[in-house]
Amino acid sequence: MDVVVKSYTSSVLTVTPPQFILLAGVKKNAPLAYNERNSMLFSWKEVRMRVQEHLKLSTAAAVVALPFLRQDTWLPYVASLGIDVDHYVWHAVTHRTLSLRQAVRYYGQADPPQIPQQRLLHHPFVLGALFFLAVRLRSRPLALLLGGLLFHVSLDIIHNSQMKRLKTTLSEQARGHCPQCGQPEPALQLHTVRVARNLLDRYNASHYVALCPTCHEEAHRQPANTTRPGPLVNWS
């Protein structure tokens, strides 16, 4: 249901046309809790999408490598899937909380901060050090672990380059104006409208829209099953 709460003080909540819902007796803080809950659901959706993509691609790579690596296939497979633990560790140390829920909410923001320290295991220095140790010690396990890490990092590089291309293309099409509210915005942000089931269709421009920061935040507050952030965008 495409519901957007507009009031924080009234007991009657106005929502985006053409759907209207009257909620009687809602407490003053209820809309805020409603938005936080939907933002959290959207964050889980984003995280689940990325995890599923890495799981599918890492599994496919492991199947291909199985005849060659045999019983050692699990080493690069686990490394490829586990590398993102550095995001959680950074959040736990920086924000002094072990809450996975808060970590997902942080990284599921409309435009989360991009800090190099979040990606310690992705850093070229760490990967270079592992390469040096693998060669120096002639360690097959270290080499396989490094291979899994590099596979994941290569997927991230492809993903980031594609998302950057989409952002540039959609921003140029919007001509410096947010297609949601119509306001001029020189730095539009890329928002995922729907998640493609087919990985080959993952970076189709029809699955994304470039929004201003305000509309992007609003889109993340909508229900998790929402596929369109509002009525003003032409989605055809």
Steps between C-alpha positions, in 0.01 A plus 500: 500500500651836393457694823684817590434663837475877475406607853665438835242672718158412369304188588397481134785411266505631144654268243607523138214489244323302370498299824361660819489343843344656811652378821314608811655527841863488385745625760724796426814292452333221303585639150868518592499136611315412181765665284787345696345155462460539125850643467633198687309262271639681196852470645459125549375474143807679366740290708323177410518590132877551511559186708292290262691634200838418654371161612380407151816619324738352759315168485522497120873573520546223758323248276730593212809473723393175667665261246830685545503582872299202624485495882667844520215673315345612826794731581449758224122450528492595870743788442285641222187492715661606827703799388218745574530426870736798507195728455338359812821507705562865410144592597523304826827668601409852384145506637576276799218257437479138390148550368466357150173687470671837546777404257245411232315826564825695468608343171143503368475879508405677180857628464721334767844651568779339301797466737813302399533353850168319449663280236819388671507154341435660159799732530784449247755511783335205680461306176862576409619384842311171459653455157848560641443249781353241264804525272753526783360203688398312187167450669224349288225579759601869513506515120152349481367739765651790307335372182159507670555853628611621157197340338270694734692825450479458122121464528487818708705687240263392224198592713633843591594582140154398377324700770715803420407464131130477587520805726668704228256389232185560707629832633562620145150391400355691797688813390587610850146470639356240733234305303306451824457854634620699199749705700844578354772279647857483365586184698223245445525166680435158349204312647409135434134482401480125458740208530545295184454127551734431209862598566544576131231768537654638820623828354205582276431873530127434535567361850642829628424870531714800589345699787592803707621419856164593657292282266756221530462499878123504460516202264691303762231571758227341291382141555751232403277360225467839331641504148441867419597795717217726394243606244700771319759278334428367154584132534400393148 
